[in-house]
Structures are given as C-alpha cells and as structure tokens.
Amino acid sequence: MVFLINWLVSALAVAIVSYLLPGVSVEGAFAALVTALVLGLANAFIRPILLLLTLPLTLLTLGLFALVINAFMVMLTAAVVPGFVVAGFWWALLFSLVLTLVNWALSSLIP
C-alpha cells in the first residue's frame, strides 16, 4: 500500500513539474504514472552503478557530478517512455531539481 501511495505521489509530482517547466511535457495521467515508475526503477538500479563508476569524478566535483547523473536518468526515462518529452540536458537537470523539491513537499503532506 505504501508503494502505491509513493508511486501516485511521484506521478503527481511529475505532472506538476511538467506543467511548470515549458521544456518538459507529459501527455496524460498514464504517461505520468509510467514516467514515475520508470524513473524510480532507473534511480534504484542504474543510478547506483553510475555513481560507483564515476566516484572519482563525483569526489573531484564535491558531489556536483551527481546532478549530471540525475539529468541523465531523466533523459534516459524520456527516451524509454512514450508521452514524456524533455527538450534537452538543461531542462532535464532543472526537471530533476524541481521534481526533487515538489516530491519532497508532497511527501511531507502525507502522514
């Protein structure tokens, strides 16, 4: 049940952020649900491997390279999910930052 609630909150956050940013678009609720699912799976399985492989670069940039990896995860999700379009790298980076904030705000409202 908790997984379902977190998934719906993430999908709502994806829909809100895509409404706020003109460089990102989501075509409908189903695309937002699939985007939240694929982004969550990519962050759970692919992101840790990339962080481990780029650990020296991440340490050298004091952790800022992790933002590049987040943007890459968003662009990978946009390549896989039909109906989710990101205009470019900078929009993906901004999307990942704003999505984190909106997801945190929405999750804090749920007991």
Summary of the structure (lengths in Angstrom):
residues: 111
radius of gyration: 13.8
end to end distance: 13.3
largest distance: 40.5
contacts: 320
relative contact order: 0.18
helix: 78%
strand: 5%
